[in-house]
């Protein structure tokens, strides 16, 4: 959907919350919208994974060391912002799952970004992991790296490719975490 300024937006749909207490501690429960919020969190985690992968590719590239430091510092700043949407200062997930099996799989995605091997109590076929892997795959299709080992691909071309990928990932991130409009009733 494009608005008057030709800025694109999306309609997330209604999210319904209720205030409750658990052990006399106030909390907010999601009455409707858990799946949409979970997907947004997984998408954010997949973006972080791809930004971390980009840092690894930059660090292993032939580009100038100064460019490596500058580019990875900028990307790490973006990762820090995205991580702030997923976890608190204790690295606990902000969004809490209700079922024990979901909790383990969700926390794996939003705290390790799928970069650690799966432990025995995690199933690759769990819906949360399948959703995370699908989102990661779709992001990778969107950014598509060019072959850095091509003889025609100089260090400057390699740097431009990395910058192009970074901008695509930033665009996805900014679109997802940008301005929002809340309607309460």
N, C-alpha and C positions, 0 to 999 in steps of 0.2 A: 504494500500500500504506500503510495507516495503522497505526502502532504503538500501544502502550498509552496514550501521551500524546496520541493523535490527531494526531500529526505525520506528514506524508506523506513518503514516501521512494521511491526507485526502485532497482531492481537493475540495475547496469551490466553485469554478467556478468564472466566471468573475463578477466583480462589476464595474459598470460604474458610475462615479461621474461627475458633472458639477459644475463649479464655478459660483455663481450668487450673486446678491445683494438684500437685503430686507431693505428698509428704509436707503439706503446708507451703510448698514453693510454687509461686505462680508460673504458669507456662502457657504457651499458645499451641494448640493442636490444629492440625489441618483437617477440616471436615471434607473439603472437596478441592482437588488440585495436586494431590501428592505425586501422581505419576508425571504431571507436567513439570513440577519443581524438581523431581528426581532427574528427569531428562535434562533440564537446564544445568543442574550440578554436574552430571556426567559429561555434558558438552563442554563445560568449563574445564573439567579435568582432562578431557581429550585435547583441548587447546593447549593446556600446560604441557602435556606430554609432547605435542608437536613442537612447541617452543623449545623444550629441552632437547629434543632431537635436532632441531636447527642449530642450537648451540654446539652440540657434539660435531655436527657436520662442519660448522665454521672453524671450530678448534682443530679439526683434522684436515683442514684445507690448506691450499698453497697461498692464501691471501696474506697480505702484510700483517705482521704482529700487532701493529697499532690499530689497524682496522678490526682485527679479531677482538682486541680488548674493548674497543668502542662499541662494536655491534653486540657482543655478548653482554656488556653492561646494560645497554638499552633493553635487551630482551629480558634480562634478569629483573629489571624494574617492572616490566609488564607481568612477568610471572608472579612477582610479589603482590601486585594489585589483584590478580586473579585468585591467588591463594587466599587473600583476605575475604573473598566471597565464599570460600569453601570451608575454611577451618578457623578456629579461634587461636589465641596465643599459645594454648596448650596442645595445638595440633589435633583438637577434637573437632569432629565434623559439626557444622552449625545445624544442618538438617539432620534430624534423627529418624531412623527407620523404626518401624514397630515390631518387625519379626526378626528373631535372632539370626536366621539364615541370611536375610536381606542385609542386616547390619554389617556382618562380616564382609560381604561382597561389595557393598556400597563404600565402606571405609577403605577397603583395598583400592578401589578406583580413585577416591577423592583424596587419599593421603599418599599413595605411591604412584598414581597416574599410570598404573599398569606396568611400571618399570621393574618390579620385583617378580621373581618366579612365584607362581601360585603355590600356596601351602596346601597340605593334604585336605584341609577342611573347606577349601574353596573349589567350586565346580565351574569349569570353563563353560558349561552349558546353562549356568544360572542366568535368568533373564536380565539381571542388572549387568553382569559381565558381557553378555551378548549385545546389549544396548551400547555399552561403553566401546566395545570393539567395533561395532558398526559405525558409531559416530567418529571414532578415530580413523577408520577406513575412508569415510566420506570426506573428512578434512584432508587426508593425504591425497585423495583424488583431486581435490580443489587446488592444492598447492603444487602438485607434481614437480618434483625436482628434475633438473636436466642433468645429463651425465657429466660429471666434473672431470672425468678421465679422458675426454675427447681432446685430441691434440689442438683443435681450434679453440678450445675453451681456456683462455688465459686466466690468470689470477683476477684481472679486473672484470672479466665476464663472469667468473665464479662469484665475485663479490656482488655484482649486479643481480645475479640469480638469487643469492641469499637475501639481498635487500627486497627483491620482488616477493619472495616467499614470506619474509617478515611482514611486509605490508599487507599481504593477503590474510595472514594470521591476525594481525592487528585489526584489520577491518572486521573480521568475524568476531573478535573479542569486543571491540567497541560497539558493534551492532547489538551484541547480546547484553553488555553491561552498561550501555549508554543511558540516556535519559529515559525516564518512564513516567507514566501517568497513572495515578491511583484514583480509583473511584470507590468511595466507601459509602455504605448505606446501612 
